Amino acid sequence: MQKKRWRKLGLMRRLLTCAIASISLVALLSGHVHLFFPPSQVSMLPDPYKFPTQHEIQYQKLSRERSWIQPHLSRAPLPALKLDGANSSLEFHKLWKPPPNRDFAPCVDPSSSYIVPQETRGYLLVHTNGGLNQMRAGICDMVAVARIINATLVVPELDKRSFWQDTSNFSDVFDEDYFITSLADDVKIIRKLPKELTTATRAVKHFRSWSGIDYYEQEIASLWDDYQVIRAAKSDSRLANNNLPPDIQKLRCRACYKALRFSPRIEAMGKLLVDRMRAYGPYIALHLRYEKDMLAFSGCTHDLSIEEANELTAIRENTSYWKVKDIDSTEQRAKGYCPLTPKEVGIFLRALGFPPTTPIYIAAGEIYGGDSRMEALQSRFPTLMRKEKLASVDPFVDHASQMAALDYIVSVESDIFIPSYSGNMARAVEGHRRFLGHRKTISPDRQVFLLKLLVRIFDKISNGTMKEGKKLSARIIEIHKRRQGSPRKRKGPISGTKGTDRFRSEEAFYVNPLPDCLCQTENENSI
């Protein structure tokens, strides 16, 4: 009897020892896993081969609705990239929160006196010039000009002789059918000039820049007395920004933000890119204007090698339609006329408070200097995505305008848009985002910010006399507190300027369509 008791007791001891050993082993393994991958960060580990699924990540819904010109882009739920803790959650919310739109909404319907076009007096041919966004603005202006001079507009010809040598036709980039039908009550538009007029003598005109309604109604419309066809040799900046009839201004907005949508295949690819960026969470679209053509045109060679600077100078000197040839790079940079470098952008974004986990879409062509030039930005923000990385864009790759259109869509749809330079795309995207509800757009101030702060700070950081940190961050956040795309009236000319300089100093119509095309729906407060 005694022996049986000792046997049972021994067996129980062995079982207890095994249980304790098992528990210890599990605890040890658990400790190691948590040591390397804290629970709050497991969901943020990047997987370069697949996108997170809905059950793998927590989703954060943004507080605003979005809409893109038809067809509407889908809205996938957004994954939370917040860090642990109440303070971090608050900071996350502040970073991504859009500016208050003060109940402004598009108001582009024509007035009661606006009539459908009747028999027109002749045909307007348009040769657009520049890159995608310069051509977009020009096309929309020529729609308005056709209405003013009572012309039938022939579908505009895209620029095939610019720096990019893009062979795309109108229908390759834009939805031609939709463009024609959606503006049927505004302007008569046809695809080609009637055969009987293909050999007719044409009045070829360089319309005067920033011209008002009197110029077109009197000087240009009088050409119908002698010609059936007028050809506009250029399309950019041919219509005044301000002081035009309200119906003409609203027509410009209908053309730009509704009628001139991209071709179905560009829209479909753009939607795919947006959806794939959204799988990473709220994202920044960074218009990193650091391509070869931009640097050559602007003469900005800061931090480049002598060989690279010489290459850019040669490009500028050999491009006949770039008028300014002799440029002092140091002076350009000091005045704020140079785009931020990838390294400077990284410093800028970190100073604004964006964490390294922030997904960033690079809306740009080939960065001059390639991956080596991007290293400083990549090290600060590992989740840098480009269209070529998100999807196969082979059908578009040989056409600069079509590639730019994809960047345009992803930029307009982004949670935050940040341009590194105030060029044509930056201005076009900013205006479109204002029209769609004043989506958050952070624009570095070229004249004040770059001149008085960035250039000095970046130089100090470069030579080791200044470091990134809280002081720099507080300064940059304060300067950009009121530069995030909130509603305001379009800026007029700089006081004291005259002639062409006066028009050039105005804020462009398509950068800010308020007050012409945006109205307050509830609180009728003045701006």
C-alpha positions in Angstrom: 0.0 0.0 0.0 2.8 2.3 1.0 4.7 1.5 -2.3 1.6 2.4 -4.4 1.4 5.8 -2.7 5.0 6.6 -3.4 4.5 5.5 -7.1 1.5 7.9 -7.5 3.4 10.7 -5.8 6.4 10.2 -8.1 4.2 10.2 -11.2 2.5 13.5 -10.1 5.9 15.1 -9.5 7.1 14.1 -13.0 3.8 15.5 -14.6 4.1 18.7 -12.6 7.8 19.2 -13.6 6.9 18.7 -17.3 4.0 21.2 -17.0 6.3 23.8 -15.4 9.0 23.3 -18.1 6.4 23.7 -20.9 5.1 26.9 -19.4 8.6 28.3 -19.1 9.4 27.4 -22.7 6.3 29.2 -24.0 7.0 32.3 -21.9 10.6 32.3 -23.1 9.6 32.1 -26.8 6.9 34.7 -26.3 9.4 37.1 -24.7 11.8 36.7 -27.7 9.0 37.4 -30.2 7.9 40.5 -28.3 11.5 41.7 -28.0 11.9 41.9 -31.8 8.4 42.7 -32.8 6.3 44.7 -30.3 2.6 44.0 -30.7 1.8 47.6 -31.7 4.2 47.4 -34.6 3.5 43.9 -36.1 0.7 45.3 -38.3 3.1 47.9 -39.7 5.8 45.6 -40.9 6.1 46.1 -44.7 5.6 43.2 -47.1 6.9 44.1 -50.5 5.1 41.3 -52.3 1.5 41.8 -51.2 -0.8 44.4 -49.9 -2.5 44.1 -46.5 -5.9 42.5 -46.5 -8.8 43.8 -44.6 -8.6 41.2 -41.8 -4.8 41.8 -41.3 -4.9 45.5 -40.4 -7.0 48.0 -38.5 -8.7 50.6 -40.6 -8.9 54.3 -40.0 -11.7 56.2 -41.7 -11.0 59.8 -42.7 -13.6 62.4 -41.8 -14.2 63.7 -45.4 -15.8 62.3 -48.5 -13.9 62.4 -51.8 -15.0 62.5 -55.4 -13.1 62.4 -58.6 -14.5 63.3 -62.0 -16.6 60.4 -63.4 -16.1 57.5 -63.1 -15.8 57.7 -59.3 -12.8 56.0 -57.7 -13.6 53.4 -55.1 -12.9 54.2 -51.5 -11.1 51.3 -49.6 -11.0 51.6 -45.8 -7.8 53.0 -44.5 -5.3 51.2 -42.2 -4.3 52.9 -39.0 -0.7 53.9 -38.9 -1.0 55.5 -35.4 1.5 54.8 -32.7 0.5 53.7 -29.2 -0.8 56.2 -26.7 -3.3 59.0 -26.6 -0.8 61.8 -27.5 0.4 59.9 -30.6 -3.2 59.3 -31.6 -3.9 63.0 -31.4 -0.8 63.9 -33.4 -1.8 61.4 -36.0 -5.2 63.0 -36.3 -3.7 66.5 -36.6 -1.2 65.4 -39.3 -3.9 64.0 -41.6 -6.8 66.3 -40.8 -7.9 68.3 -43.8 -8.4 72.1 -43.4 -12.0 73.2 -42.8 -13.7 73.9 -46.1 -16.2 76.4 -44.5 -19.1 74.8 -46.5 -17.7 75.9 -49.9 -18.9 73.7 -52.7 -18.7 73.8 -56.5 -21.2 76.2 -58.2 -20.6 76.0 -61.9 -24.1 76.0 -63.4 -24.7 78.7 -66.0 -27.0 81.6 -65.3 -30.6 81.8 -66.6 -29.5 84.1 -69.5 -27.0 81.6 -70.8 -28.0 80.1 -74.2 -27.1 77.0 -76.1 -24.8 77.9 -79.0 -26.6 78.5 -82.3 -25.0 78.7 -85.8 -21.3 79.5 -85.4 -19.3 82.0 -87.5 -16.3 79.8 -88.2 -13.9 77.2 -86.9 -11.2 77.5 -84.2 -8.1 75.3 -84.6 -5.9 75.1 -81.5 -2.2 74.0 -81.2 -1.6 73.4 -77.5 1.9 73.9 -76.1 3.8 72.6 -73.1 3.5 69.6 -70.8 0.3 67.9 -69.7 -0.9 70.5 -67.2 0.0 73.5 -69.4 -2.0 71.9 -72.2 -4.9 71.2 -69.9 -5.2 74.8 -68.8 -4.8 75.9 -72.4 -7.6 73.6 -73.7 -10.0 74.8 -71.1 -9.2 78.5 -72.0 -9.8 77.8 -75.7 -13.2 76.3 -74.9 -14.1 79.6 -73.3 -12.5 81.6 -76.2 -14.6 79.5 -78.7 -17.7 80.5 -76.8 -16.7 84.2 -76.7 -16.0 84.4 -80.5 -18.9 82.1 -81.4 -16.6 79.5 -83.0 -16.9 75.8 -83.6 -13.9 74.3 -81.8 -12.0 71.5 -83.5 -10.6 69.0 -81.0 -7.3 70.6 -80.0 -3.9 69.2 -81.2 -1.5 68.2 -78.5 2.1 69.4 -78.4 4.4 66.9 -80.0 7.4 69.1 -80.4 8.1 70.0 -76.7 11.0 68.7 -74.6 9.3 65.3 -74.1 8.6 64.6 -77.8 5.3 62.8 -76.9 3.4 61.5 -79.9 0.1 61.2 -78.0 -3.1 62.4 -79.7 -6.0 64.0 -77.8 -7.9 60.8 -77.6 -4.9 59.0 -76.2 -4.8 61.2 -73.1 -8.4 62.5 -72.8 -11.9 61.0 -73.2 -12.7 62.7 -76.5 -16.3 61.6 -76.8 -17.1 62.8 -73.3 -15.3 66.1 -73.9 -17.5 66.8 -76.9 -20.9 65.7 -75.5 -20.5 67.2 -72.0 -19.9 70.7 -73.5 -22.6 70.4 -76.1 -24.7 73.1 -74.4 -21.7 75.5 -74.2 -19.6 75.1 -77.4 -20.0 73.1 -80.6 -17.0 70.8 -80.9 -16.0 68.6 -83.8 -13.2 66.1 -84.3 -11.8 67.3 -87.6 -12.1 70.3 -89.8 -14.6 69.8 -92.7 -12.9 68.5 -95.8 -14.0 71.5 -97.9 -12.0 73.8 -95.5 -8.8 71.8 -95.2 -7.2 73.9 -97.9 -8.8 77.2 -97.0 -6.7 80.1 -96.0 -6.4 80.4 -92.2 -5.8 83.3 -89.9 -2.9 82.1 -87.8 -2.7 84.1 -84.6 -0.7 84.2 -81.4 -3.5 85.3 -79.1 -2.3 88.0 -76.7 -1.4 86.7 -73.2 -3.9 87.2 -70.4 -6.4 89.0 -72.7 -9.9 90.1 -71.6 -13.3 89.7 -73.3 -13.0 92.9 -75.3 -9.8 91.7 -77.1 -11.6 88.5 -78.3 -15.0 90.1 -79.1 -13.4 92.9 -81.1 -10.0 92.1 -82.4 -10.2 88.3 -82.8 -13.9 88.0 -83.7 -13.4 90.6 -86.5 -11.3 88.1 -88.3 -14.5 86.2 -89.3 -15.1 88.9 -91.9 -12.2 87.6 -93.9 -11.6 84.0 -92.7 -13.6 80.9 -92.0 -10.8 79.3 -90.0 -8.7 80.8 -87.2 -5.7 78.9 -85.9 -4.4 79.6 -82.3 -0.7 79.0 -82.5 -0.4 78.7 -78.7 -2.9 78.1 -76.0 -1.2 78.8 -72.6 -2.1 81.9 -70.6 -4.2 83.4 -73.4 -7.1 84.3 -71.2 -7.2 86.7 -68.2 -7.4 85.3 -64.7 -9.9 87.9 -63.5 -12.6 90.4 -64.6 -14.3 88.0 -67.1 -18.1 87.5 -67.2 -19.3 85.0 -64.5 -20.6 82.6 -67.1 -17.3 82.4 -68.9 -15.5 81.7 -65.6 -17.9 79.0 -64.7 -17.5 77.5 -68.2 -13.7 77.3 -67.6 -14.4 75.3 -64.5 -16.9 73.0 -66.2 -14.3 72.3 -68.9 -11.4 71.7 -66.5 -13.0 69.8 -63.7 -15.8 68.0 -65.4 -15.5 67.7 -69.2 -11.7 67.2 -69.6 -11.4 63.8 -67.9 -8.7 61.3 -68.9 -9.2 58.5 -71.4 -10.8 55.3 -70.0 -7.6 53.3 -69.8 -5.8 56.1 -68.0 -8.7 56.5 -65.6 -8.7 52.7 -64.9 -5.0 52.6 -64.3 -5.2 55.7 -62.1 -7.9 54.0 -60.0 -5.8 50.9 -59.6 -2.8 53.0 -58.4 -4.9 54.9 -55.9 -6.5 51.7 -54.5 -3.0 50.2 -54.1 -1.7 53.2 -52.3 -4.8 53.2 -50.0 -3.9 49.6 -49.0 -0.9 51.2 -47.2 -3.1 53.7 -45.4 -3.4 57.5 -45.6 -0.7 58.6 -48.0 1.2 61.7 -49.2 1.5 62.4 -52.9 4.9 64.1 -53.2 5.4 66.0 -56.5 9.2 65.7 -56.5 10.1 68.0 -59.3 13.7 66.9 -59.6 13.8 65.7 -63.2 16.4 66.5 -65.8 14.2 68.9 -67.8 13.3 70.9 -64.6 16.9 71.3 -63.4 18.1 72.2 -66.9 15.3 74.8 -67.4 15.8 76.4 -64.0 19.6 76.3 -63.9 19.6 74.7 -60.5 22.7 72.6 -59.9 23.1 72.7 -56.1 24.8 69.5 -54.8 25.4 68.2 -58.3 28.7 67.2 -59.8 30.5 69.4 -62.3 29.7 66.8 -65.0 26.0 66.9 -64.1 25.9 70.7 -64.1 27.6 70.8 -67.5 25.1 68.3 -68.9 22.2 70.4 -67.7 23.7 73.6 -69.1 24.2 72.0 -72.5 20.5 70.9 -72.5 19.4 74.4 -71.7 21.6 76.0 -74.4 20.4 73.5 -77.0 16.7 73.9 -76.3 15.8 76.8 -78.6 12.4 77.7 -77.1 13.9 78.2 -73.6 14.8 81.9 -73.7 17.0 82.3 -70.7 20.4 80.6 -71.1 22.8 82.2 -68.6 21.7 81.3 -65.1 23.6 81.6 -61.8 22.6 78.5 -59.8 23.5 80.0 -56.4 21.5 83.1 -57.0 18.5 81.0 -58.2 18.5 79.0 -55.1 18.9 82.0 -52.8 15.8 83.5 -54.4 13.8 80.4 -53.9 13.5 79.5 -57.6 14.9 76.0 -57.3 13.0 72.8 -56.4 13.8 71.1 -53.1 16.3 68.3 -53.4 15.1 64.8 -52.3 17.3 65.2 -49.2 15.8 68.6 -48.4 12.3 67.1 -48.9 13.1 64.4 -46.3 14.2 66.9 -43.8 11.1 69.0 -44.5 8.6 66.1 -44.0 10.2 64.9 -40.8 10.2 68.5 -39.5 6.4 68.6 -40.2 6.0 65.6 -38.0 5.5 62.7 -40.4 6.8 59.4 -39.0 9.1 57.1 -41.0 6.1 54.7 -41.6 4.3 57.3 -43.7 3.4 56.0 -47.2 4.6 58.4 -49.9 3.7 58.3 -53.6 6.4 59.9 -55.8 4.5 61.9 -58.5 7.4 62.5 -60.9 9.3 61.3 -63.9 12.8 59.9 -63.7 14.6 61.6 -60.8 17.9 63.1 -61.9 20.7 61.0 -60.4 18.5 58.0 -59.9 18.5 55.8 -56.7 21.7 57.4 -55.4 20.0 60.8 -55.3 17.0 59.3 -53.6 18.9 57.6 -50.8 18.6 60.4 -48.2 14.8 60.5 -48.7 14.4 56.7 -48.8 16.3 56.3 -45.5 13.9 58.7 -43.8 10.8 57.2 -45.4 11.2 53.6 -46.5 7.7 53.3 -48.0 8.3 55.3 -51.1 6.1 54.2 -54.0 6.1 55.0 -57.7 3.6 54.0 -60.3 6.1 51.6 -61.8 6.4 49.9 -58.5 2.7 49.6 -57.8 1.7 48.2 -61.2 2.9 47.5 -64.7 2.6 50.8 -66.7 4.3 49.5 -69.9 1.5 50.7 -72.2 2.1 54.3 -71.0 5.8 54.4 -70.4 6.8 56.0 -73.7 4.3 58.8 -73.5 5.2 61.6 -71.0 1.7 63.1 -71.0 0.0 59.8 -70.2 2.5 59.0 -67.4 1.9 62.5 -66.0 -1.9 61.9 -66.1 -1.5 58.9 -63.9 0.5 61.0 -61.4 -2.2 63.7 -61.6 -4.9 61.2 -60.6 -3.0 59.8 -57.7 -2.1 63.3 -56.5 -5.6 64.7 -56.7 -6.9 61.7 -54.7 -4.1 61.7 -52.1 -4.8 62.5 -48.4 -2.1 65.2 -48.5 -0.4 66.7 -51.6 3.0 68.3 -51.2 4.9 69.8 -54.2 8.6 70.5 -54.0 8.3 73.2 -56.6 5.5 75.5 -57.7 5.3 74.3 -61.4 2.4 73.7 -63.7 1.4 70.3 -62.2 1.7 71.6 -58.6 -0.6 74.5 -59.5 -3.1 72.4 -61.4 -3.4 69.7 -58.7 -3.8 72.4 -56.0 -6.6 74.0 -57.9 -8.4 70.7 -58.5 -8.1 69.8 -54.9 -9.6 73.1 -53.9 -12.5 72.5 -56.2 -13.2 69.1 -54.8 -13.5 70.3 -51.2 -10.2 72.0 -50.2 -8.2 68.8 -49.6 -5.0 69.2 -47.6 -2.2 70.7 -49.7 1.0 71.8 -48.0 3.0 74.2 -50.2 6.4 75.4 -49.1 6.6 79.2 -49.5 9.2 79.9 -52.2 9.7 83.6 -51.5 9.7 83.5 -47.7 10.3 79.9 -46.6 13.0 79.0 -49.0 14.8 82.3 -49.1 14.9 83.1 -45.3 14.7 79.7 -43.7 15.2 76.6 -45.9 18.3 77.7 -47.8 20.0 78.9 -44.6 18.9 75.8 -42.5 19.9 73.2 -45.2 23.3 74.8 -45.6 23.8 74.7 -41.8 22.7 71.1 -41.6 25.0 70.3 -44.5 28.1 71.8 -42.9 27.3 70.4 -39.4 26.5 73.6 -37.5 22.8 72.7 -37.1 20.9 69.5 -36.5 17.4 68.4 -37.1 15.2 68.5 -34.1 12.3 70.1 -32.1 13.4 73.6 -32.7 13.5 73.2 -36.5 10.2 71.3 -36.4 8.4 74.0 -34.4 9.6 76.7 -36.8 8.5 74.8 -40.0 5.1 73.8 -38.5 4.4 77.4 -37.5 5.3 78.8 -41.0 3.0 76.3 -42.7 0.1 76.4 -40.3 -1.8 78.6 -42.8 -0.5 77.0 -46.0 -2.6 73.8 -46.1 -5.2 74.5 -48.7 -8.0 76.2 -46.7 -10.5 78.4 -48.5 -9.4 81.9 -49.6 -10.0 84.2 -52.5 -7.7 84.1 -55.5 -4.8 86.5 -55.1 -4.6 89.5 -57.3 -1.6 91.3 -58.8 1.3 92.5 -56.7 0.9 96.1 -55.9 3.0 98.4 -58.1 3.4 96.0 -61.0 2.4 97.1 -64.5 1.8 95.6 -67.9 2.6 91.9 -68.4 4.4 91.7 -65.0 1.1 92.7 -63.4 -0.8 89.7 -65.0 2.1 87.4 -64.4 2.1 88.3 -60.6 -1.5 87.3 -60.3 -2.5 83.9 -58.9 -3.6 81.8 -61.9 -7.3 81.0 -62.3 -6.8 77.2 -62.2 -4.7 77.4 -59.0 -7.7 78.7 -57.1 -11.2 78.8 -58.6 -12.6 80.8 -55.7 -14.7 82.9 -55.8 -15.9 82.2 -59.4 -16.7 78.5 -59.1 -17.0 77.9 -55.4 -19.9 79.1 -53.2 -20.7 78.8 -49.5 -23.7 76.5 -49.1 -24.7 77.5 -45.5 -22.8 80.2 -43.7 -22.6 83.2 -46.0 -19.5 84.7 -44.4 -17.1 86.8 -46.3 -13.5 85.7 -46.9 
